[in-house]
Amino acid sequence: MDARRVAIFIFPGVEEPDFVGVCEVLASTRDMIDQNEIHVDVPLEVEDVATHDLIECANGLLVHPHGVTDNLQSYELVVMPGGRGVRALMKDSNFLTNLFDFAKKNA
């Protein structure tokens, strides 16, 4: 069964519950389909991605993302969690260009 690719973009200062909770819910779709608990045609393949190979979250949790990239084009959905680190992303023109390109492609 094919899957739809979902990226949860994490960054320094991301709030842990904002991405871990979302990841847990979205990643459970395959098991829920297998157990006949939900009826959807395609499960989700969820990855946390970042521009660095080690991310320190808002409360000190260190995370190695599944992927290191700023190119979001291979995903069908991108989740942007919250946290004080998002302020730096709002000033990162390369990241914003990639995010807007993703949004245009998937509009």
VOPAGU-2260 file (C-alpha; in pm, 1 decimal, decimal comma):
REM VOPAGU-2260
SITE   aa  ch    i         X         Y         Z
SITE  MET   A    0       0,0       0,0       0,0
SITE  ASP   A    1     145,1     336,6    -100,6
SITE  ALA   A    2     161,5     614,2     154,7
SITE  ARG   A    3     130,9     990,2     147,2
SITE  ARG   A    4     449,9    1157,9     261,7
SITE  VAL   A    5     416,2    1401,2     550,3
SITE  ALA   A    6     697,5    1616,1     686,9
SITE  ILE   A    7     692,9    1761,6    1034,2
SITE  PHE   A    8     949,9    2038,1    1009,1
SITE  ILE   A    9    1137,7    2080,1    1336,3
SITE  PHE   A   10    1380,1    2354,3    1428,3
SITE  PRO   A   11    1585,6    2474,4    1725,0
SITE  GLY   A   12    1344,8    2588,3    1995,1
SITE  VAL   A   13    1046,6    2384,4    1869,0
SITE  GLU   A   14     800,4    2296,6    2144,3
SITE  GLU   A   15     824,9    1922,1    2206,8
SITE  PRO   A   16     448,6    1851,7    2238,6
SITE  ASP   A   17     380,8    2048,6    1919,8
SITE  PHE   A   18     562,4    1796,4    1703,2
SITE  VAL   A   19     571,4    1476,3    1908,3
SITE  GLY   A   20     194,3    1466,4    1960,1
SITE  VAL   A   21     123,4    1539,1    1594,9
SITE  CYS   A   22     376,1    1276,8    1486,3
SITE  GLU   A   23     219,7    1013,3    1711,0
SITE  VAL   A   24    -131,0    1073,2    1578,7
SITE  LEU   A   25     -37,2    1093,3    1211,0
SITE  ALA   A   26     204,2     799,8    1221,9
SITE  SER   A   27     -60,0     572,8    1373,8
SITE  THR   A   28    -275,2     575,1    1058,1
SITE  ARG   A   29    -112,3     263,1     913,4
SITE  ASP   A   30    -186,3      59,0    1228,2
SITE  MET   A   31    -538,0     198,5    1246,4
SITE  ILE   A   32    -602,1      93,7     885,9
SITE  ASP   A   33    -459,3    -252,7     953,6
SITE  GLN   A   34    -687,7    -289,2    1257,5
SITE  ASN   A   35    -988,3    -164,3    1055,7
SITE  GLU   A   36   -1032,5     130,0    1294,1
SITE  ILE   A   37   -1033,3     392,5    1019,7
SITE  HIS   A   38   -1123,6     370,4     655,6
SITE  VAL   A   39    -885,4     563,1     435,3
SITE  ASP   A   40    -732,2     461,5     106,8
SITE  VAL   A   41    -375,8     566,7     179,7
SITE  PRO   A   42    -184,8     573,3     510,1
SITE  LEU   A   43      60,7     846,6     600,5
SITE  GLU   A   44     437,3     811,4     603,4
SITE  VAL   A   45     548,6    1066,7     861,7
SITE  GLU   A   46     901,9    1201,9     893,2
SITE  ASP   A   47    1043,3    1474,6    1109,2
SITE  VAL   A   48    1279,7    1684,2     901,9
SITE  ALA   A   49    1510,2    1973,4     980,7
SITE  THR   A   50    1794,6    2172,6     831,6
SITE  HIS   A   51    2038,1    2031,8    1090,9
SITE  ASP   A   52    2114,4    1676,3    1203,1
SITE  LEU   A   53    2058,5    1755,1    1571,5
SITE  ILE   A   54    1782,5    1979,8    1702,3
SITE  GLU   A   55    1760,0    2111,9    2056,5
SITE  CYS   A   56    1396,0    2164,0    2142,5
SITE  ALA   A   57    1247,0    2433,4    2367,5
SITE  ASN   A   58    1284,2    2228,2    2685,0
SITE  GLY   A   59    1620,2    2069,1    2604,6
SITE  LEU   A   60    1515,8    1747,8    2428,4
SITE  LEU   A   61    1772,5    1659,2    2159,5
SITE  VAL   A   62    1629,4    1511,4    1839,8
SITE  HIS   A   63    1793,4    1353,5    1537,0
SITE  PRO   A   64    1541,8    1409,6    1255,8
SITE  HIS   A   65    1460,3    1141,8     999,3
SITE  GLY   A   66    1584,7    1373,6     727,3
SITE  VAL   A   67    1803,7    1680,7     695,3
SITE  THR   A   68    1673,4    1909,3     422,3
SITE  ASP   A   69    1514,6    2242,0     348,3
SITE  ASN   A   70    1357,0    2107,7      28,0
SITE  LEU   A   71     998,2    2013,3     104,2
SITE  GLN   A   72     891,6    1935,8    -253,0
SITE  SER   A   73     883,6    1556,9    -210,0
SITE  TYR   A   74     614,6    1580,9      59,0
SITE  GLU   A   75     239,7    1609,8      17,9
SITE  LEU   A   76     182,8    1775,5     354,6
SITE  VAL   A   77     410,8    1982,5     576,3
SITE  VAL   A   78     334,5    2042,0     943,5
SITE  MET   A   79     492,4    2346,2    1106,4
SITE  PRO   A   80     483,8    2313,1    1485,6
SITE  GLY   A   81     520,5    2608,6    1718,0
SITE  GLY   A   82     794,0    2732,4    1943,8
SITE  ARG   A   83    1013,9    3036,2    1988,8
SITE  GLY   A   84    1252,9    2906,6    1722,5
SITE  VAL   A   85     996,7    2981,9    1452,8
SITE  ARG   A   86    1100,0    3347,7    1479,3
SITE  ALA   A   87    1437,5    3268,3    1323,5
SITE  LEU   A   88    1265,3    3075,6    1042,4
SITE  MET   A   89    1051,8    3380,9     966,2
SITE  LYS   A   90    1376,4    3565,6     885,0
SITE  ASP   A   91    1529,8    3281,4     680,5
SITE  SER   A   92    1463,7    3377,8     318,1
SITE  ASN   A   93    1584,9    3042,2     181,0
SITE  PHE   A   94    1347,9    2848,1     408,2
SITE  LEU   A   95    1057,0    3082,4     330,8
SITE  THR   A   96    1116,3    3047,6     -42,5
SITE  ASN   A   97    1112,3    2669,2     -11,9
SITE  LEU   A   98     798,3    2678,2     202,4
SITE  PHE   A   99     617,3    2912,1     -40,1
SITE  ASP   A  100     723,7    2694,1    -334,4
SITE  PHE   A  101     577,7    2392,7    -152,1
SITE  ALA   A  102     255,0    2581,3     -84,5
SITE  LYS   A  103     219,5    2687,2    -447,9
SITE  LYS   A  104     277,6    2331,8    -570,6
SITE  ASN   A  105      15,5    2191,1    -334,1
SITE  ALA   A  106    -244,5    2468,1    -353,7
